Each structure stands twice: as C-alpha cells, then as structure tokens.
C-alpha cells in the first residue's frame, strides 16, 4: 500500500484506503475517489497531480494525494 503521490504514472491502481478527517474523505469521495475503484496517475505539474478516475481527469494537490492509498 502506497500513497497515490508515489504511484507510477500511467499504471492503473485500486484505491485501498482514504485517510484524513471525515470532511476530507467526503470531499475526495465526491470527486470520485472511492475505495475499490481504479485510479491512474497521468502526470504531476506544479505540485498538483493529474489523475484519471472514472473516465475523468482530475487535478488534486500533493497533500490530498498523500491521503489516498493504492
């Protein structure tokens, strides 16, 4: 289990855990980050990480990516 910010680009992973406070977990869930779903890191730009989740590309901060484990 590694944080999403350390994941290899273009490789698909399964979300195993989401950490943080309940409001952070809810925010990530609303963005589509749900335990058991797949996610892939596309690239990292200016401290933000572009990820593919549910056929959408989403930019999240590195601080948020640390809370998502794959």
C-alpha positions in Angstrom: 0.0 0.0 0.0 1.5 3.3 -1.1 0.2 6.9 -1.3 -1.1 8.0 -4.7 1.6 10.7 -4.9 4.2 7.9 -5.0 2.4 5.8 -7.7 4.0 5.2 -11.1 2.5 7.3 -13.9 0.2 5.6 -16.4 -0.1 2.5 -14.2 -3.6 1.6 -13.0 -4.1 1.0 -9.3 -7.0 0.2 -7.0 -7.8 2.6 -4.1 -7.4 0.6 -0.9 -7.8 3.3 1.8 -8.6 7.0 2.1 -7.2 8.8 5.2 -7.8 12.2 6.7 -10.6 13.9 8.5 -14.2 13.0 7.7 -14.7 16.2 5.7 -11.6 15.4 3.6 -12.8 11.9 3.0 -16.2 13.1 1.9 -14.6 15.7 -0.5 -12.5 13.0 -2.1 -15.5 10.7 -2.4 -17.5 13.5 -4.1 -14.6 13.8 -6.6 -14.9 10.1 -7.4 -12.2 8.6 -5.2 -13.9 5.6 -3.7 -12.2 2.5 -2.1 -12.2 -0.4 -4.5 -12.3 1.8 -7.6 -9.4 2.1 -10.0 -7.3 5.2 -10.4 -4.2 6.1 -12.5 -1.7 9.0 -12.2 -1.4 10.8 -15.5 1.3 13.4 -14.6 2.5 15.8 -12.0 2.5 19.5 -12.7 3.5 22.4 -10.4 2.9 20.3 -7.2 -0.5 19.1 -8.5 -1.2 15.6 -9.6 -3.4 14.9 -12.6 -5.2 11.6 -12.1 -7.7 9.6 -14.1 -10.7 8.4 -12.1 -14.0 7.1 -13.6 -13.1 8.2 -17.1 -12.4 11.8 -15.9 -9.2 13.7 -15.4 -8.9 15.5 -12.1 -6.1 17.6 -10.6 -5.5 17.3 -6.9 -2.9 18.7 -4.6 0.0 16.6 -3.4 -1.4 17.0 0.1 -4.6 15.3 -1.0 -2.8 12.6 -2.9 -0.9 11.6 0.2 -4.3 10.7 1.8 -5.2 8.3 -1.0 -3.6 4.8 -0.7 -3.4 2.4 -3.6 
